[in-house]
Amino acid sequence: MSDQAPPQCLPTATLVFHSCYATVLKAADARYDVRGYLLSQIVNLCLGNRATVPLAYRDHYERYVQREALTFVECFTAQLLFGSGRFSPHEYCYRRYSRCALS
């Protein structure tokens, strides 16, 4: 057994996610007329899946959202995450921290 304390949640990781989320949401909302909850779900999916809407969900969202809006969100998210050498698609891994470990 180890006497090391469990890792703490990084508040910066949460702040970075919220910053990326807000940036993509604002850009897409300014350009396309998409219901708020749908756009929120799409942005969340893109941030969690390397800037793509998974094929399992794509048909569902294409019923309610313009295909151009989906493409815009994917491209904008990819540019935000992977543009200018920030991450490579293989390095990027977003994990949602639901609870912080108490020390």
N, C-alpha and C positions, 0 to 999 in steps of 0.2 A: 504494500500500500504506500501511497504517497501522502506526505503531509502538506502538499501544495494546495492552496485555496483554489476553488473552481474559477474559471475565467469570468471576468466581469463583462457585462454588456457594454459595448462601446456606444456612448451617446452620439459620437460623431458619425457612426454608421447609420443610425436612425436619422440624423440631421441630413446626411448626404442623400439618403433615399427620399426624404421629404422634399429636399431641394430639387432633385431630378424630377420627381413626380410633379411638383408644382410648375416647373419649367415646361415640361412636355404638355401638361394639361392646359396651361395658358396659351401656348403656341397653337395647339390644335383647336382650342375653343375660339380663338380669334379668327381662325381661317375657315372652320366648318361648323355647320349647325347640327350638332349631335347632342342628344339628351345627356344631361350631366352624369347620371349613373352609368350609362353605357360607356361614355368616354372614360370615366374613372376606372371601370373594369378593364377596358382595353389598355390603358396606360399601365395599370398594375400588372397585367399579363405580359406586356412588352418588357417592363423592367425586370420581371422575374424569369423571363425566357430568352435572354440574349437578344433583345430587340425584335422579337417576332411574336405574332399571335399564333399559337399552336394550331395545327390543322384541325384538331378535334373541335376547336372553338370557332374557327374561321367561318364556317357555314352559318352558324348561329348569328354571328355579328354582321355578316354580309346581308342578312335579311333586314336589318334595322339601320345599318350605317353604310354610307357610300363607300365603295371600294377605294376611291381616292383618299378618303379620310383614314382608312386603315393603313394604306400604304404610306401616307404622310406621317402618321404616328410611328410606324416602324422605322422609317428612314430618319426621322428626327431623333428618335431614341437611339438608334445606332450611331448617329453623328455625335450625340451628346456623350454616350458611353465609350465609344471606340474611336472617335475622331481625335486627331492631334496626338495620337499615341497614348491615350489614357489607359485603356485596357486592350488586350487582344480578346477576341470572342472566346478563346479557350481558357483565359485566366479569370474572366468575369464570373462571379458566382454571388448572387444576392441571397442572403439568408434573412428571413424575417425572425427577429428576436421577440418572442412573445413574453418571455419572463426574464428578468435579470437575476443572476445568481446573487444570493446574499452572502456576504462574507462576515 
